[in-house]
Amino acid sequence: MPDLTLRCTELDKDGNVTVRAGEFQKSELCAQHGLQARDLRKIDSKFVNQMPAILVRKHAILVNLLHIRALIEADRVVLFDSIGSTSDYNQSMLVYELQERLRSSNGALAADGETAQAFEFRALEAVLISVVTSLQSDEEVLVNLVQNLLAYLEESVDRSKLRELLQYSKKLSRFEQKALNIRDAIEEVLEQDEDLAAMYLTQKLNGSMRATNDHEEVELMMETYLKQVEEIVNHVESVSSHVRTTEDVVNIILDSQRNSLLLLEIRLTILTVGLSTGTFLSGLFGMNLVNSLENHPDAFFIVSTIAFISIMALTLSGLRAMRKVLRKIN
C-alpha cells in the first residue's frame, strides 16, 4: 500500500522553523497549499528517477533539484525531508541558509531605497545557492580525483589505475548528466514568460497581477545561477574530453604493446619452424637404419651443414616475408 504521508519542515517569513520533521497526509497538504496530487509526486522522494524540475502553480513554486524538494509560497517555505537519506547534512545546511537569508533581508531596504526582495525570491535564491554549492563541491572532489589519476597515467600505464579511470569516467558521466538536467530545468522555466510572471507570489497575495512580460527581477536572478550551472557543465565536459583523450592514448599504447608481443610470437614461431626442419634432417640420419654414410668420414659435417643451412634459410625467408607484410601495413 502506498505511503500517504510526507515528512516536512516548515519555515515562516521571518525564517523561524514552525514545524520540524512533521508528518502530514498528502491530501492535507494538497488542500492546504492548493495543489493537485500529481504535483506532490514531483517532491516526493519515494518516487525514484525523477527529473529535476521547477514548477510554478497558482500560489506556490515547487522545486525538485538535487537533494532539495521544496514548496515556496508568499509567506512560508516547506521542505520535504528524505527520511534516512544521505542528504540530511545538505538539508540542515539549506535550513540554515534559508534562516540566514530570510532573517537578514526581512523588512530591510535595498541600497537604492526600494523595498527588499520578495520573500519567494529570497527563498528560491537560497535553494539555488544550495544547489550550485552542492554541484561545485561534488565537481571539485571528482575533478581533482580524475586529474590526479590522469597525471599518474601520463607517467605510467597501470592496470589497476585503468580500472579506477573507468570507474571515475562513469561517475563523471553521471555527474555531467545530473548537472545537465538541472540546467535544463532552469532553462525550461526561463523560456516560459507566463511561469516567470506567475512567480511573483507576494504581489498575487496582495491582489496585484504581474504582466506576462514583466519579470526582469526573477529572470535575472535565475539567469545568474543558470550561468554558474553552465560553467560547471562546461568544466565537466572539458574534463570528460580529457579523460576520453587519455583513454584513446592508453589504448594506442596498449595496442602497440600487444603488437610488439605478436611480432615476438611470430619471430619465435619462424625460428621454431626453422629449428624443426634441422631437427627433422638430424632425425632421419639418427634412425637405426643401415645406409652408406655410417662409415663416411665427413658425413657428420655434411649433415650438420645441411641442417644449419636449412634452418637459416627458412628463418631468414620467414623474417623477410614478415618485414614485407609490416611495410605494407605501415
N, C-alpha and C positions, 0 to 999 in steps of 0.2 A: 504494500500500500504506500503510495507516495507521501512524503513528508509535507504536511500542510502548514508548517511554521517556519519562520525565519528569525535569525538572531540579529538584532540591530543595536547600534549605538547612535544616540541622537544628540546633536548639539544645537543650542538655540542661537539667536542672532548676536548674543554677547560672547559667544564662544564657550559657554558653560555646558558641561555634559549633563543633560537632563535624564537620559536613560543610558545605562551601560550594559551591553550584552543582554538586552531584554528579549524575551521570546514573544513573537506576535504571530497571530494567524494571518495567512496570506489574504484571506477575504477581508479581514480587518484592515490590513494595510491598503488594499485596493479601495475600500470605501473611504478611508481617512485621507488618502492622498489623490483620489480621483484617477486611479489607474485601472487598466484592464489586466486581467490575469496573464495575458501574453506578455505584458510589459515586465512583470516580475521574473519571467524566465530569463531575461537578459541580465538580471542582477542576482540570480540565484546560483550560488557556487556549486550546487548539487548537479547542475547541468554542465557536463564537461564539453570540451572542444567548442566553446563559444567564441565567436569572433568579437574583437573589441568594437565598441560602439558608443556613440554619444547620441541619445535620443531626446528630442525636445517634445514635451507634452504641454497641455494647456496651462497647468500650474506647476510644472516640475521639469527638471532636467535629469535624465537618467544617464549615469556614467558607468561603463564597464571597460576599464583599461588596466591591464596587468593584474595586480593584486587588489585593485580598488573597484568596489561595487557600491555606488553611492546614489542617493536621491537628493537633489538640491532643490529647495523651494525658496520663496522670497524671504523667509524668516527662520529657516532651520535647515540642517543637513542631517541626513540619515545615512549612516554607514552600515552596510550589510556585512557582518563578520563571517569569516570562513572558519568554522569550528574545527580545531585540530590542524589547521593549516600551518605551513612553514612561513606564511606571510604575516604571522602575528606581530613580529617586530615592525614590519612595514606599516601595519595598521596602527600600531601605537605611535609611530613617528608621524603618520598622517594626522591622527587626532591632535598631537602636539602642535603640528604645523598649522592646522585649522584654528586651534585655540589662539595661537600667537597672532595670526593674521586677522582674525575676527575681532580680537580684543584691541589690537593696536590701531585698527582702522575704524573702529566703531565710533561714530559721531565726530570723526576728525574732518578737517577741511583740507583740501588739496592746496598746493602752494600758490595756485593762481586764484584762489578764493572760491572755486567751485566745490560742490558737495563731494563727499568721498565716494569712492567706487561702490556700486551697488553690492548688496550682500551676496547675491547669487554669483556675481563675477569674482568676488574675493574668494568665495568657496571653490568655484570652478578653477581659479588660478592656483589655489593651494593643491588641488587634485592634480592639475597638470604639472606643477612643480615636482610633486612626489613621483609622478610617472617618469618625467625626464630624469630626475635624480637617480631613480632606480635603474633606468636604462643606462645612464652614464656609468654608474657603479659597476653593473654587470659587464658592460663593454670594456671598462678599464681592466678588470680582472682577467677576462677572457682574452683580450687582445695582448696583454702582457705575457700570458702563458704561451700563446701562439707564437709571438715574436721571439721569445726566448728559445722555443723549440726550433723555429726556423733558423735562428742563428747557430744552434748546435748542428743542425743538419747540413749547413753550409760548410762546416769543418769536417764532418764525417757522417757517413750513412750508416745508421744503426737500426737493426730490425725492430727492437723494442721502441725506439723513438718514432719509427714509421707507423707503428700501431697507435702510438699516442697521437701522432699527427692526424690519423684517420678519425680518431675519436673527437679531437678538437675541431676538425673540419666539420663534422656532423653538428657539434654544439654551435659552431659559428653559423652554420646554415639555419639552424633552428632559431638562434637569436636574431639573425637578419630577417627571417620571416616574421618574427614577433614584432620587430621594430617597423617593418613594412605595413603590417596590419594596423598598428597604432597610427602611423602616418595616414593610411587610407581612411581610417575612422575620422580623423580631424579634417582631412580634405573633403570628405563627404558632407560634413556639416558646413564647411566654408562655401561649398558650391550651392547651398540652399539658402537663398535670401529669406524665405519665409521662416525657416528654422532660426536663423540668426536674429531676426526681428522678434521672434517669439521667446527668445532667451531673456528678454527684459522683464523678468517676473515681478520685480518691485513696482514698476510702472503699471503693469496689468493689475496688481493688487490694489493700487491707488486709483484704478478706473481709467488709466490713460493707455491708449493703444499706440504702439510704435508703427511707423510707416515701414512698408516692406523693404525699402532701400535705405533705411536709416538705422544702420547697425555698425557704425565705424568703430566704436569702442570695443565691442566684443570681437569684431573681426580682426582688429589689430592685435588684440591680446592672443587670440588663437593662432594667428599667423606667426607671432613671435615663437611660440612653442612648437609650431609646425616646422619652422626653420631649424630649431635645435634637434628635433627628431630626424629631420632630413640630413643634418650633419652627422648624426650617429649612423644613419643608414649608409651614407656615402663612405664614412670611415670603415665601417664593417665590410662593405663591398670591396674597398681597396685592399683590406687585409685578406679577404677571401680570394681575390685575384692573385695576391702574392702567394697564398697557400697553393692555389692551382698551378701557378708557375713553378713553385718548388716541387710539387708532385710530378710535374712533367719532366723537370730536370732530373729528379731522382729516378724516375722510370727510364730515362735515357741512360743514366749511369748504370742502372741495373741491367738494362738490355745490353749495354756494352760489355759488362762483366759476364753475362750469360753467353754472349757471342764469343768472348775470349775462351770460355770454358769449352764451348762447342768446337772451336778451332783446335784447342789442345786435344780434345777427344778424337777429332778427325786425324790429326797427326799421329796420335798413338795407334789408331786403327790402321793407318797406312803402314806404319812401322811394324805392326803385328803381322800384317799380311806378308810384308817382305820377309820377316823372320820365319814365318810359317813355310814359305817357299824353300828357304835354305834348309829348314828342318826336314821338309819332305824329301829333298835330294839326299840329305845325310841319312835319312831313314831307309831309303832304297838300298844304299850301299851297306847299311848296317844289318840287313837281313841275313839270316843263316843260310844263304843260298850260294852255290858254287858259281863263280864267274871267272873270267880270265884276268881279273885285276888283283886277285888276292896277293900274288907274289910280285906284282909290278912295283918297282922301287919308287916311282913318282905318283902312284895312284892317290895317296892321301892328299898331296899338294894340289893335284888336278881337281879332285872332287871339292876340296875346300875352296879353291879359287873360283870354280863354277858357282858354288853356293853363295860365296861372298858377292860375286858379280851379280847374281840373280837378285840377292837381297837389295843391293844398292840400286840396281836398275829399276826394280819395282817401286822402291821407296822414293827415289828421285822423280820418277814419272808421276807417281801419285801426288807428291808435293807440288810438282809443276802444274798438274791439272787443277789442283786446289787453288793455286795462285791465279790461274787464268779465270776461274769462276769468281774469285774475290774481286779481280779487276773489273769484270763485267758488272758486278753488283755495285761497286763504288763508282 
